[in-house]
Amino acid sequence: MLIDTYGRVATDLRVSLTDRCNLRCTYCMPEEGLQWLAKPDLLTDDEIVRLIDIAVRLLGIEEVRFTGGEPLLRPGLVGIVERVAALVPRPQMSLTTNGIGLRRTATALKAAGLDRVNVSLDTLRPDVFKTLTRRDRHGDVLAGLQAAHDAGLTPVKVNTVLMPGLNEDEAPDLLAWALAHGYELRFIEQMPLDAQHGWKRESMVTAGDILASLRTRFDLAPEGADDRGSAPAERWLVDGGPHRVGVIASVTRPFCAACDRTRLTADGQIRTCLFAREETDLRGALRSGGSDEEIARIWRLAMWGKKAGAGLDDPTFVQPDRPMSAIGG
């Protein structure tokens, strides 16, 4: 079991497979100049599967989310998914992706055992997409979403970040589009994880702003805390249901008290929180011949020291020194 001093138990493991990405989203990384991890520093496929096996067999992990960077850039991704699906106990598996490569990989991922996907899409307008991501790939993301839906990687969830002056007016249109296609839309407050440290609390689009915009067109009824559990998204029934929309308000409505996540970076470090500045090395223990039990002990000790919360609304908050692409979303 991965328990901390506040009584929280981690059952959800986020695994970053690479720090690389084929987009350059303005809220995540600079257009150029970011130093990538050297290949010897990255965990191998065998090391990733072994750590996940330790997590599910010895530490009580029930869900595994593959992230990046962009996880579809990992050459061995399908094989990793297939091997994790064969573990006992078998964890639930999902993938967070920008969707660009899903059109060609969705069917194979489903066959390997992946359960569902989260796809990042911030706008319905190709010109705004190009401005936000610095790449002209809007059509590829839409095709990837459709491929994921057709392959049965459902529910397909769409993650959207609204930025002032770019796409903050699109919330109602995005929700109407998601409802029409059978996707579950989740808005995420912009978080301070950009490599260029340009995030400003006073200029972000808040959960309150998003909900006010949605209510100009839709009736929203809160789903309730019992239904939410430890999920990061607060969800609302749209026009009486059954469709829902979620808002992840990491900054203005933090949910740290119910957090059940532990994170493994692409270079084999444990992070107790997306915003932590400290990491615990598992790669060294792996490569020096550490036993499964020793690695599990190191992991437990790291999680025992998890802090109460990220404190994003605290003016003294200090941004992590690694960008989101290196940590995993």
Salt bridges, closest charged atoms under 4 A:
ASP4 OD2 - ARG8 NE 2.67
ASP12 OD1 - ARG14 NE 3.02
ASP41 OD1 - ARG283 NH1 3.98
ASP45 OD1 - ARG74 NH2 2.68
ASP46 OD1 - ARG83 NH1 2.83
GLU47 OE2 - ARG287 NE 2.85
ASP53 OD2 - ARG57 NH2 2.84
ASP115 OD2 - ARG90 NH1 3.23
ASP140 OD1 - ARG103 NH2 3.37
ASP140 OD2 - ARG137 NE 2.53
ASP150 OD1 - HIS149 ND1 3.79
ASP169 OD1 - ARG125 NH2 3.41
GLU170 OE2 - ARG125 NH2 3.66
ASP173 OD1 - ARG217 NH2 2.81
GLU184 OE2 - ARG235 NH1 3.13
GLU223 OE2 - ARG235 NH2 2.93
GLU223 OE2 - ARG244 NE 2.43
GLU234 OE2 - ARG253 NH1 3.53
ASP260 OD1 - ARG261 NH1 3.18
ASP267 OD1 - ARG322 NH2 3.30
GLU278 OE2 - LYS307 NZ 3.64
GLU279 OE2 - ARG271 NH1 2.60
GLU279 OE2 - ARG322 NH2 2.67
ASP292 OD1 - ARG50 NH2 2.83
ASP292 OD2 - ARG57 NH2 2.78
GLU294 OE2 - ARG297 NH2 2.92
